Amino acid sequence: MAVAIDLSGRSAVVFGVANQRSIAWAIARQLHAAGAALTITYQNERMGRSALGLVEGMERAQAVECDVLDEAAAQAAVAQAADTAPLAVAAHSVAFANREDLDGAFSATGVEGFRTALEVSAYSLLPVARAAAERMSEGGSILTLTFHAADKVYPGYNVMGVAKAALENEVKQLAAEYGPRGIRVNAVSAGPLNTLAARGISGFSNMHEIHASRSPLRRNITQEEVGAAALFLASPLASGVTGHVLYVDAGYNVMGV
């Protein structure tokens, strides 16, 4: 018997919405369609021009500025979400590396570029998780976005692969820490999607084509499929799932050649 996902009477906060093509926005739309009161965050005023337009006219939706590396800002964004309804879901979709650290020799990565990628793309989950866990008195779900480069080498991804590997380990550590409080922590590993962030990856078009030709489903994925997988992990249907990386990549990760 099919079970509908109903998040009515609960709130969700999604960090890192850049524009309508963001994976974060695909997740936000699914959570909102399931009935959640939605809060999305954007990094700065420039990003806000797109983010604010996305929620304009939507019921039960708001957008707030938030630099996730500022703990007070993360706490404030979570508090605004929790003020609308008990917080059930927090989704983290934040990543950044300097363009020069995504191409060329990985061994040439400088300490500042390494620190930037790790701090923004991996460490930033921690202030989000801390703030969200404080507000999840009835348990909840914390989600983040990763990529297959956490486990395999992708030319043009370089230091970001290291950051994603750190992020995936954080998911396991947080799942163990928050599990006794009924808070689940998981990650979605999405296949390549044409987003603002993807444009910074050298050879992205080639990567996109290879995934479609070699994946078991012989195609690329869509933002909507990632959003649906995140909704599943956020819902009671995944009540027994934590510390897990869910691949949404048309099966590419299982292929050897």
Contacts in CASP RR format, 6 or more apart in sequence:
PFRMAT RR
TARGET T0000
AUTHOR 0000-0000-0000
METHOD contacts of the structure
MODEL  1
MAVAIDLSGRSAVVFGVANQRSIAWAIARQLHAAGAALTITYQNERMGRS
ALGLVEGMERAQAVECDVLDEAAAQAAVAQAADTAPLAVAAHSVAFANRE
DLDGAFSATGVEGFRTALEVSAYSLLPVARAAAERMSEGGSILTLTFHAA
DKVYPGYNVMGVAKAALENEVKQLAAEYGPRGIRVNAVSAGPLNTLAARG
ISGFSNMHEIHASRSPLRRNITQEEVGAAALFLASPLASGVTGHVLYVDA
GYNVMGV
3 237 0 8 1.000
5 34 0 8 1.000
5 231 0 8 1.000
5 232 0 8 1.000
5 235 0 8 1.000
5 236 0 8 1.000
5 237 0 8 1.000
6 34 0 8 1.000
6 35 0 8 1.000
7 31 0 8 1.000
7 34 0 8 1.000
7 35 0 8 1.000
7 36 0 8 1.000
7 88 0 8 1.000
7 89 0 8 1.000
7 234 0 8 1.000
7 235 0 8 1.000
8 34 0 8 1.000
8 35 0 8 1.000
8 36 0 8 1.000
9 35 0 8 1.000
9 36 0 8 1.000
9 37 0 8 1.000
9 85 0 8 1.000
9 86 0 8 1.000
10 35 0 8 1.000
10 36 0 8 1.000
10 37 0 8 1.000
10 85 0 8 1.000
10 86 0 8 1.000
10 87 0 8 1.000
10 88 0 8 1.000
10 89 0 8 1.000
11 36 0 8 1.000
11 37 0 8 1.000
11 38 0 8 1.000
11 39 0 8 1.000
11 81 0 8 1.000
11 82 0 8 1.000
11 84 0 8 1.000
11 85 0 8 1.000
11 86 0 8 1.000
11 87 0 8 1.000
11 88 0 8 1.000
11 89 0 8 1.000
12 28 0 8 1.000
12 31 0 8 1.000
12 32 0 8 1.000
12 36 0 8 1.000
12 37 0 8 1.000
12 38 0 8 1.000
12 39 0 8 1.000
12 81 0 8 1.000
12 87 0 8 1.000
12 88 0 8 1.000
12 89 0 8 1.000
12 90 0 8 1.000
12 91 0 8 1.000
12 234 0 8 1.000
13 38 0 8 1.000
13 39 0 8 1.000
13 40 0 8 1.000
13 41 0 8 1.000
13 77 0 8 1.000
13 78 0 8 1.000
13 81 0 8 1.000
13 87 0 8 1.000
13 89 0 8 1.000
13 90 0 8 1.000
13 91 0 8 1.000
13 132 0 8 1.000
14 24 0 8 1.000
14 25 0 8 1.000
14 27 0 8 1.000
14 28 0 8 1.000
14 31 0 8 1.000
14 38 0 8 1.000
14 39 0 8 1.000
14 40 0 8 1.000
14 41 0 8 1.000
14 90 0 8 1.000
14 91 0 8 1.000
14 93 0 8 1.000
15 24 0 8 1.000
15 40 0 8 1.000
15 41 0 8 1.000
15 66 0 8 1.000
15 68 0 8 1.000
15 74 0 8 1.000
15 77 0 8 1.000
15 90 0 8 1.000
15 91 0 8 1.000
15 92 0 8 1.000
15 93 0 8 1.000
15 94 0 8 1.000
15 128 0 8 1.000
16 22 0 8 1.000
16 24 0 8 1.000
16 40 0 8 1.000
16 41 0 8 1.000
16 42 0 8 1.000
16 43 0 8 1.000
16 68 0 8 1.000
16 92 0 8 1.000
16 93 0 8 1.000
16 94 0 8 1.000
17 24 0 8 1.000
17 25 0 8 1.000
17 28 0 8 1.000
17 40 0 8 1.000
17 41 0 8 1.000
17 42 0 8 1.000
17 47 0 8 1.000
17 51 0 8 1.000
17 54 0 8 1.000
17 63 0 8 1.000
17 93 0 8 1.000
18 24 0 8 1.000
18 25 0 8 1.000
18 42 0 8 1.000
18 43 0 8 1.000
18 47 0 8 1.000
18 50 0 8 1.000
18 51 0 8 1.000
18 195 0 8 1.000
18 196 0 8 1.000
18 197 0 8 1.000
19 25 0 8 1.000
19 50 0 8 1.000
19 51 0 8 1.000
19 54 0 8 1.000
19 196 0 8 1.000
20 50 0 8 1.000
20 54 0 8 1.000
21 193 0 8 1.000
21 194 0 8 1.000
21 195 0 8 1.000
21 196 0 8 1.000
21 223 0 8 1.000
22 93 0 8 1.000
22 195 0 8 1.000
22 196 0 8 1.000
22 223 0 8 1.000
23 93 0 8 1.000
23 145 0 8 1.000
23 190 0 8 1.000
23 193 0 8 1.000
23 195 0 8 1.000
23 223 0 8 1.000
23 226 0 8 1.000
23 227 0 8 1.000
24 40 0 8 1.000
24 91 0 8 1.000
24 93 0 8 1.000
24 145 0 8 1.000
25 40 0 8 1.000
25 54 0 8 1.000
25 223 0 8 1.000
26 223 0 8 1.000
26 224 0 8 1.000
26 226 0 8 1.000
26 227 0 8 1.000
27 91 0 8 1.000
27 93 0 8 1.000
27 143 0 8 1.000
27 226 0 8 1.000
27 227 0 8 1.000
27 230 0 8 1.000
27 231 0 8 1.000
28 38 0 8 1.000
28 40 0 8 1.000
28 91 0 8 1.000
29 227 0 8 1.000
30 224 0 8 1.000
30 227 0 8 1.000
30 228 0 8 1.000
30 230 0 8 1.000
30 231 0 8 1.000
31 38 0 8 1.000
31 89 0 8 1.000
31 91 0 8 1.000
31 230 0 8 1.000
31 231 0 8 1.000
31 234 0 8 1.000
32 38 0 8 1.000
32 58 0 8 1.000
32 60 0 8 1.000
32 61 0 8 1.000
34 231 0 8 1.000
34 235 0 8 1.000
35 60 0 8 1.000
36 60 0 8 1.000
36 85 0 8 1.000
36 88 0 8 1.000
36 89 0 8 1.000
37 60 0 8 1.000
37 61 0 8 1.000
37 81 0 8 1.000
37 84 0 8 1.000
37 85 0 8 1.000
38 55 0 8 1.000
38 58 0 8 1.000
38 60 0 8 1.000
38 61 0 8 1.000
38 62 0 8 1.000
39 61 0 8 1.000
39 62 0 8 1.000
39 63 0 8 1.000
39 64 0 8 1.000
39 77 0 8 1.000
39 80 0 8 1.000
39 81 0 8 1.000
39 84 0 8 1.000
40 51 0 8 1.000
40 54 0 8 1.000
40 55 0 8 1.000
40 61 0 8 1.000
40 62 0 8 1.000
40 63 0 8 1.000
40 64 0 8 1.000
41 51 0 8 1.000
41 63 0 8 1.000
41 64 0 8 1.000
41 65 0 8 1.000
41 66 0 8 1.000
41 68 0 8 1.000
41 77 0 8 1.000
42 48 0 8 1.000
42 50 0 8 1.000
42 51 0 8 1.000
42 52 0 8 1.000
42 63 0 8 1.000
42 64 0 8 1.000
42 65 0 8 1.000
42 66 0 8 1.000
43 65 0 8 1.000
43 66 0 8 1.000
43 67 0 8 1.000
44 65 0 8 1.000
44 67 0 8 1.000
45 65 0 8 1.000
48 63 0 8 1.000
48 65 0 8 1.000
51 63 0 8 1.000
52 63 0 8 1.000
53 63 0 8 1.000
54 63 0 8 1.000
55 61 0 8 1.000
55 62 0 8 1.000
55 63 0 8 1.000
60 84 0 8 1.000
62 80 0 8 1.000
62 84 0 8 1.000
64 76 0 8 1.000
64 77 0 8 1.000
64 80 0 8 1.000
65 73 0 8 1.000
66 73 0 8 1.000
66 74 0 8 1.000
66 76 0 8 1.000
66 77 0 8 1.000
67 73 0 8 1.000
68 74 0 8 1.000
68 92 0 8 1.000
68 94 0 8 1.000
68 124 0 8 1.000
68 127 0 8 1.000
68 128 0 8 1.000
69 119 0 8 1.000
69 120 0 8 1.000
69 123 0 8 1.000
69 124 0 8 1.000
69 127 0 8 1.000
70 127 0 8 1.000
71 127 0 8 1.000
71 130 0 8 1.000
71 131 0 8 1.000
74 127 0 8 1.000
74 128 0 8 1.000
74 130 0 8 1.000
74 131 0 8 1.000
75 127 0 8 1.000
75 131 0 8 1.000
75 134 0 8 1.000
77 131 0 8 1.000
78 87 0 8 1.000
78 90 0 8 1.000
78 128 0 8 1.000
78 131 0 8 1.000
78 132 0 8 1.000
78 134 0 8 1.000
78 135 0 8 1.000
79 131 0 8 1.000
79 135 0 8 1.000
81 87 0 8 1.000
81 135 0 8 1.000
82 135 0 8 1.000
86 135 0 8 1.000
86 137 0 8 1.000
86 138 0 8 1.000
87 132 0 8 1.000
87 135 0 8 1.000
87 136 0 8 1.000
87 140 0 8 1.000
88 136 0 8 1.000
88 138 0 8 1.000
88 139 0 8 1.000
88 140 0 8 1.000
88 141 0 8 1.000
88 234 0 8 1.000
89 140 0 8 1.000
89 141 0 8 1.000
89 142 0 8 1.000
89 143 0 8 1.000
89 234 0 8 1.000
90 128 0 8 1.000
90 129 0 8 1.000
90 131 0 8 1.000
90 132 0 8 1.000
90 136 0 8 1.000
90 141 0 8 1.000
90 142 0 8 1.000
90 143 0 8 1.000
91 142 0 8 1.000
91 143 0 8 1.000
91 144 0 8 1.000
91 230 0 8 1.000
91 234 0 8 1.000
92 124 0 8 1.000
92 125 0 8 1.000
92 128 0 8 1.000
92 129 0 8 1.000
92 142 0 8 1.000
92 143 0 8 1.000
92 144 0 8 1.000
92 145 0 8 1.000
93 144 0 8 1.000
93 145 0 8 1.000
94 120 0 8 1.000
94 121 0 8 1.000
94 124 0 8 1.000
94 125 0 8 1.000
94 128 0 8 1.000
95 120 0 8 1.000
95 121 0 8 1.000
95 145 0 8 1.000
95 160 0 8 1.000
95 163 0 8 1.000
95 164 0 8 1.000
95 197 0 8 1.000
96 116 0 8 1.000
96 117 0 8 1.000
96 120 0 8 1.000
96 121 0 8 1.000
96 197 0 8 1.000
97 113 0 8 1.000
97 116 0 8 1.000
97 117 0 8 1.000
97 120 0 8 1.000
97 121 0 8 1.000
97 158 0 8 1.000
97 159 0 8 1.000
97 160 0 8 1.000
97 163 0 8 1.000
98 113 0 8 1.000
98 116 0 8 1.000
98 117 0 8 1.000
99 200 0 8 1.000
101 109 0 8 1.000
101 110 0 8 1.000
101 113 0 8 1.000
101 114 0 8 1.000
101 116 0 8 1.000
101 117 0 8 1.000
101 158 0 8 1.000
101 159 0 8 1.000
101 160 0 8 1.000
102 156 0 8 1.000
102 157 0 8 1.000
102 158 0 8 1.000
102 159 0 8 1.000
102 160 0 8 1.000
102 200 0 8 1.000
102 201 0 8 1.000
102 202 0 8 1.000
103 156 0 8 1.000
103 158 0 8 1.000
103 202 0 8 1.000
104 156 0 8 1.000
104 158 0 8 1.000
106 158 0 8 1.000
106 159 0 8 1.000
109 158 0 8 1.000
109 159 0 8 1.000
113 159 0 8 1.000
114 159 0 8 1.000
114 162 0 8 1.000
117 159 0 8 1.000
117 160 0 8 1.000
117 162 0 8 1.000
117 163 0 8 1.000
118 159 0 8 1.000
118 162 0 8 1.000
118 163 0 8 1.000
118 166 0 8 1.000
120 163 0 8 1.000
121 160 0 8 1.000
121 163 0 8 1.000
121 164 0 8 1.000
121 167 0 8 1.000
122 163 0 8 1.000
122 164 0 8 1.000
122 166 0 8 1.000
122 167 0 8 1.000
122 170 0 8 1.000
125 144 0 8 1.000
125 167 0 8 1.000
125 170 0 8 1.000
125 171 0 8 1.000
125 174 0 8 1.000
126 170 0 8 1.000
128 142 0 8 1.000
129 142 0 8 1.000
129 174 0 8 1.000
129 178 0 8 1.000
129 185 0 8 1.000
132 142 0 8 1.000
132 183 0 8 1.000
133 142 0 8 1.000
133 178 0 8 1.000
133 181 0 8 1.000
133 183 0 8 1.000
136 181 0 8 1.000
136 182 0 8 1.000
136 183 0 8 1.000
139 181 0 8 1.000
139 182 0 8 1.000
139 183 0 8 1.000
140 182 0 8 1.000
140 183 0 8 1.000
140 184 0 8 1.000
141 183 0 8 1.000
141 184 0 8 1.000
141 185 0 8 1.000
141 186 0 8 1.000
141 233 0 8 1.000
141 234 0 8 1.000
141 235 0 8 1.000
141 238 0 8 1.000
142 174 0 8 1.000
142 178 0 8 1.000
142 183 0 8 1.000
142 184 0 8 1.000
142 185 0 8 1.000
142 186 0 8 1.000
143 185 0 8 1.000
143 186 0 8 1.000
143 187 0 8 1.000
143 188 0 8 1.000
143 230 0 8 1.000
143 233 0 8 1.000
143 234 0 8 1.000
144 167 0 8 1.000
144 170 0 8 1.000
144 171 0 8 1.000
144 185 0 8 1.000
144 186 0 8 1.000
144 187 0 8 1.000
144 188 0 8 1.000
145 187 0 8 1.000
145 188 0 8 1.000
145 189 0 8 1.000
145 190 0 8 1.000
145 226 0 8 1.000
146 164 0 8 1.000
146 167 0 8 1.000
146 168 0 8 1.000
146 171 0 8 1.000
146 187 0 8 1.000
146 188 0 8 1.000
146 189 0 8 1.000
146 190 0 8 1.000
146 245 0 8 1.000
147 154 0 8 1.000
147 157 0 8 1.000
147 160 0 8 1.000
147 161 0 8 1.000
147 164 0 8 1.000
147 189 0 8 1.000
147 190 0 8 1.000
147 191 0 8 1.000
148 154 0 8 1.000
148 189 0 8 1.000
148 191 0 8 1.000
148 247 0 8 1.000
148 249 0 8 1.000
148 252 0 8 1.000
148 253 0 8 1.000
149 157 0 8 1.000
149 160 0 8 1.000
149 161 0 8 1.000
149 164 0 8 1.000
150 161 0 8 1.000
150 164 0 8 1.000
150 165 0 8 1.000
150 167 0 8 1.000
150 168 0 8 1.000
150 189 0 8 1.000
151 165 0 8 1.000
151 253 0 8 1.000
154 161 0 8 1.000
154 207 0 8 1.000
155 202 0 8 1.000
155 203 0 8 1.000
156 201 0 8 1.000
156 202 0 8 1.000
156 203 0 8 1.000
157 201 0 8 1.000
167 187 0 8 1.000
168 187 0 8 1.000
168 245 0 8 1.000
171 185 0 8 1.000
171 186 0 8 1.000
171 187 0 8 1.000
171 243 0 8 1.000
171 244 0 8 1.000
171 245 0 8 1.000
172 243 0 8 1.000
174 185 0 8 1.000
174 243 0 8 1.000
175 184 0 8 1.000
175 185 0 8 1.000
175 186 0 8 1.000
175 242 0 8 1.000
175 243 0 8 1.000
175 244 0 8 1.000
176 243 0 8 1.000
178 184 0 8 1.000
178 185 0 8 1.000
179 185 0 8 1.000
179 242 0 8 1.000
184 233 0 8 1.000
184 238 0 8 1.000
184 239 0 8 1.000
184 240 0 8 1.000
184 241 0 8 1.000
184 242 0 8 1.000
184 243 0 8 1.000
185 242 0 8 1.000
185 243 0 8 1.000
186 233 0 8 1.000
186 238 0 8 1.000
186 241 0 8 1.000
186 242 0 8 1.000
186 243 0 8 1.000
186 244 0 8 1.000
186 245 0 8 1.000
186 246 0 8 1.000
187 243 0 8 1.000
187 244 0 8 1.000
187 245 0 8 1.000
187 246 0 8 1.000
188 226 0 8 1.000
188 227 0 8 1.000
188 229 0 8 1.000
188 230 0 8 1.000
188 233 0 8 1.000
188 245 0 8 1.000
188 246 0 8 1.000
188 248 0 8 1.000
189 245 0 8 1.000
189 246 0 8 1.000
189 247 0 8 1.000
189 248 0 8 1.000
189 249 0 8 1.000
189 253 0 8 1.000
190 221 0 8 1.000
190 226 0 8 1.000
190 248 0 8 1.000
190 249 0 8 1.000
191 211 0 8 1.000
191 220 0 8 1.000
191 221 0 8 1.000
191 247 0 8 1.000
191 248 0 8 1.000
191 249 0 8 1.000
191 250 0 8 1.000
191 252 0 8 1.000
192 198 0 8 1.000
192 204 0 8 1.000
192 207 0 8 1.000
192 208 0 8 1.000
192 211 0 8 1.000
192 220 0 8 1.000
193 220 0 8 1.000
193 221 0 8 1.000
193 222 0 8 1.000
193 223 0 8 1.000
193 226 0 8 1.000
194 204 0 8 1.000
194 208 0 8 1.000
195 223 0 8 1.000
198 204 0 8 1.000
201 207 0 8 1.000
208 220 0 8 1.000
211 220 0 8 1.000
211 249 0 8 1.000
211 250 0 8 1.000
211 252 0 8 1.000
212 218 0 8 1.000
212 219 0 8 1.000
212 220 0 8 1.000
212 250 0 8 1.000
214 252 0 8 1.000
214 255 0 8 1.000
214 257 0 8 1.000
215 249 0 8 1.000
215 250 0 8 1.000
215 251 0 8 1.000
215 252 0 8 1.000
215 255 0 8 1.000
216 250 0 8 1.000
216 251 0 8 1.000
216 252 0 8 1.000
216 254 0 8 1.000
216 255 0 8 1.000
217 250 0 8 1.000
217 251 0 8 1.000
218 250 0 8 1.000
219 250 0 8 1.000
220 250 0 8 1.000
221 248 0 8 1.000
221 249 0 8 1.000
221 250 0 8 1.000
225 248 0 8 1.000
226 248 0 8 1.000
229 246 0 8 1.000
229 248 0 8 1.000
232 238 0 8 1.000
233 241 0 8 1.000
233 244 0 8 1.000
233 246 0 8 1.000
247 253 0 8 1.000
END
